Amino acid sequence: MQLKLSALGGSGRRWWFLNGAPLGDSANQGSINASFERLGRYQLSVLDEAGQTARLEFSVVD
């Protein structure tokens, strides 16, 4: 499964993390693509230049 990730609000560049590991970064209001090859639980978080964070937990199921 592939998802296009973006965040509303915040400011500047964003750094993305999947289960605590760096996933990539995006420009202000930009997006990145993420692939999920395995079933299971995931935690997605994003950090912006101002130090604001957001977190989402979800599961990929069959």
Residue pairs with C-beta under 8 A, 6 or more apart in sequence:
1 35
1 36
1 60
2 33
2 34
2 35
2 36
3 33
3 34
3 36
4 31
4 32
4 33
5 16
5 26
5 31
5 32
5 33
5 34
5 44
5 46
6 26
6 29
6 30
6 31
6 32
7 14
7 46
7 48
7 54
9 52
10 46
10 48
10 50
10 52
10 54
11 28
11 48
11 49
11 50
11 52
12 28
12 48
12 49
12 50
13 25
13 26
13 27
13 28
13 48
13 49
14 25
14 26
14 28
14 30
14 46
14 47
14 48
14 49
15 22
15 24
15 25
15 46
15 47
15 48
16 22
16 23
16 24
16 25
16 26
16 32
16 34
16 44
16 45
16 46
17 23
17 44
17 45
17 46
17 47
18 34
18 42
18 43
18 44
19 42
19 43
20 43
20 45
23 32
23 34
23 44
24 32
24 34
25 32
26 32
34 44
36 42
36 60
38 60
39 59
39 60
39 61
39 62
40 59
40 60
41 57
41 58
41 59
42 57
42 58
42 59
42 60
43 55
43 56
43 57
44 55
44 56
44 57
44 58
45 53
45 54
45 55
45 56
46 53
46 54
46 55
47 53
